[in-house]
Amino acid sequence: MDLAEYKGVYVIAEQFEGKLRNVSFELLGQGRKLADTIGDEVGAVLIGHNVKPLAQELIAHGAHKVYVYDDPQLEQYNTTAYSKVLCDFFNEIKPNVFLVGATNIGRDLGPRVANSLKTGLTADCTGLSVDDDKKTIVWTRPALGGNIMAEIICPDNRPQMGTVRPNVFKKPEADASATGEIIDMKVDLTDADFLTKFVELIKMGGGGIKIEEADVIVSGGRGMNGSEPFEGMLKELATVLGGAVGASRAAVDAGWIDALHQVGQTGKTVGPKIYVACAISGAIQHLAGMTGSDCIIAINKDEDAPIFKVCDYGIVGDVFQVVPKLTEAIKKHKG
Ligand code: FAD
């Protein structure tokens, strides 16, 4: 393989029901930094049906080029069909790097494409940089239970691929005056490319605000002692703040709240404006998912709890007394 032939850092832009996922913008921002370092371009690959109008949004967030695969057959995500489209893109355009969001779809699609193209993929990265000597991407991710950060490279094959968790990088500001190229691509799919059939979409999580997209998260840990405070006290505080309820793994493992709400290394990475940690000790695996929050407020009865080392505001006290008072005070303040 002549590595010099492969050019461009490409973000697989993920959209759902006609709306681009935030992670696509976050990856464009970081992709642009990587591309600038290696003297390359950053682009996006947009797949779906009636998605072409979204291309301009990608350009506003940093894409120099957007390759669009717009076809009725691509209306719903399909593992094998979307993989085929990306393999076709690779064979035609010869990209150097593919950045994929570590979402449900990205985690399904990325490895499938990497396997088809006989290249490597680093999953669930929390950092991206460039190796000074070889100008290859250095993919950083936690390893050995989060105790070390591993740096992984893909020196001999292309594309260099990785999935990156939502909320690891900040979304760049949109520049409405930015210009770029939008390129219509030919979709070449047959029935044989669809190994599964879309039947029905069943949305989980009750349709509330998702923690990965929430501006405010009120999270509860083992000290909440049951499911009732999640449904009552924590939900009420989250609601007055216009946010969502999160949880530590201890609370999820105890069956008090669904795993969709888990924050941390094996849960979601979140980046809200405010993160309220209630009766959560602050284990490293929990911190791995929430230290990107702008402001962390911790409520814990143990003044030595590790969460107090990472918080901006700490309240030493019993959550069952502090949270209702906080909710009351915010309600009063809002009138
Ligand atoms: P604890 O550590 O038991 O802390 C409970 C806290 O509540 C204590 O600090 C206590 O002082 C306080 N408290 C109790 N009662 C009250 C009260 N009335 N008022 C105020 N404070 C009170 N964990 C995650 O969260 N997310 C992950 O994704 C995750 N992934 C993991 C992956 C691996 C491979 C491993 C090994 C572990 C993982 N964990 C994860 C588990 C993690 O190590 C901790 O066990 C977990 O985060 C602890 O949850 P906790 O803080 O709720 O419970």
Residues whose N, C-alpha, C, O or C-beta is under 5 A from the ligand:
A	BS01	FAD	G145 G221 R222 G223 A247 S248 R249 A250 A251 V263 G264 Q265 T266 G267 A279 I280 S281 G282 A283 Q285 H286 I299 N300 K301 D302 A305 G317 D318 V319 F320
